[in-house]
């Protein structure tokens, strides 16, 4: 059984960008980069669908994500306090 090839994300991005430019056909890109044409089409669609996400700033995160991060920091603080209390009680 042949092992699946894991392509680096830089390679995927480069090939998908070439496919998106449509200077060469997907068949030409497939033979040039030795990747199946269905894979190139998939990468092209992913690039097309998610290209706007490149320009998202850290400040533009949805408020739910900010709240989630804040809750995680609170939980970390609580666990650290509990941990230090337990160490003190156990004499560690």
For each residue, the residues with C-beta under 8 A, 3 or more apart:
1:
2:
3:
4:
5:
6:
7: 11 12 35
8: 11 12
9: 12 13
10: 13 14
11: 7 8 14 15 33
12: 7 8 9 15 16 43
13: 9 10 16 17 43 47
14: 10 11 17 18
15: 11 12 18 19 29 33 35 40 43
16: 12 13 19 20 40 43 44 46 47
17: 13 14 20 21 47
18: 14 15 21 23 24 29
19: 15 16 22 26 29 40 41 43 44
20: 16 17 44 47 48
21: 17 18
22: 19
23: 18
24: 18 28 29 32
25: 28 29
26: 19 29 30 37 40 41 44
27: 30 31 37
28: 24 25 31 32
29: 15 18 19 24 25 26 32 33 35 37 40
30: 26 27 33 34 35 36 37 40
31: 27 28 34
32: 24 28 29
33: 11 15 29 30 40
34: 30 31
35: 7 15 29 30 39 40
36: 30 39 40
37: 26 27 29 30 40 41
38: 41 42
39: 35 36 42 43
40: 15 16 19 26 29 30 33 35 36 37 43 44
41: 19 26 37 38 44 45
42: 38 39 45 46
43: 12 13 15 16 19 39 40 46 47
44: 16 19 20 26 40 41 47 48
45: 41 42 48 49
46: 16 42 43 49 50
47: 13 16 17 20 43 44 50 51
48: 20 44 45 51
49: 45 46
50: 46 47 53 54
51: 47 48 54
52: 55 56
53: 50 56
54: 50 51
55: 52
56: 52 53 60 61
57: 60
58: 61
59:
60: 56 57
61: 56 58 65 66
62: 65 66
63: 66 67
64: 67 68
65: 61 62 68 69
66: 61 62 63 69 70
67: 63 64 70 71
68: 64 65 71 72
69: 65 66 72 73
70: 66 67 73 74
71: 67 68 74 75
72: 68 69 75 76
73: 69 70 76 77
74: 70 71 77 78
75: 71 72 78 79
76: 72 73 79 80
77: 73 74 80 81
78: 74 75 81 82
79: 75 76 82 83
80: 76 77 83 84
81: 77 78 84 85
82: 78 79 85 86
83: 79 80 86 87
84: 80 81 87 88
85: 81 82 88 89
86: 82 83 89 90
87: 83 84 90 92
88: 84 85 91
89: 85 86
90: 86 87
91: 88
92: 87
